[in-house]
Amino acid sequence: MSENMTRRVGRLISGSINAVIDAAENISPIIVMQESIREVDQAITEVRLELGKVIVEQHITQERLKNEENKHQLLQGQIAVALDEDREDLAEVAISKQMDIEAQLPILKQTLEDAQKHEKEMEGFIAALQAKKREMQEELERFKKISAESPVTANAETVSKAEDAFNRVMGTTATPSTATDEAKLAELEALTRKNRIEERLRAMKAAQK
């Protein structure tokens, strides 16, 4: 996740809804709260999209690592056959390929480890944002019950002002979620779920042998 997104999530989690309401001045607190919740929803969507990309990258790295390790093992057997046949020239070629693989394996392993840490970090961000959203929703419901003000129509200008107030307090720049982003997110989630199912199936089959 980018540093800007990390800071944004931090501000959303630590931000005070009362500060946003005060910054909105004459705008209905209910509209301000609803806009604040929408901003948290948008952040959750963006983090999920990034999480999906990292999980896919992690799967690709795992497959690459597995293939390279299998190739290294296969070359070991070929080296033994070449030596048995007194073909040191062939053994040298195989050893050279092994050394190339050995040079790449630590990088692949580190890349995988970094991706796994990144995945856990973003899962934590999502959980925290969801908790913040529930807190804000509860506050909104309480305010609705005790509020004696007349209903205010949420026209475009009012919502825009509420959004500006939220951004001033939180230090964020709103980026509207598009249908394209939602479709990509759904596709990534489906792909990562399919990959996890396949991995679990392979593990279960291996355990039965």
Number of C-alpha atoms within 10 A of each C-alpha: 14 8 8 10 14 14 14 17 22 15 15 25 18 11 15 13 20 12 13 23 22 14 19 22 12 11 18 19 23 21 22 29 24 16 20 25 21 14 22 20 17 16 23 21 17 20 21 20 19 18 25 23 17 21 22 18 16 21 18 13 17 16 12 14 20 14 12 18 16 12 14 20 13 13 19 16 11 16 21 14 14 17 14 11 11 11 13 14 11 16 21 14 12 20 17 13 15 20 12 12 16 14 11 12 17 12 12 17 14 11 16 20 13 13 20 14 12 18 20 12 14 19 15 12 20 22 13 17 21 17 13 18 21 13 12 19 16 12 14 19 13 11 14 14 8 8 12 8 10 7 10 12 10 15 9 9 9 18 18 14 19 29 24 21 23 27 17 14 19 22 14 19 13 13 10 9 13 8 9 9 14 14 11 13 20 14 14 20 19 12 15 20 15 11 15 13 12 12 12 11 12 11 11 11 9 9 8 6 5
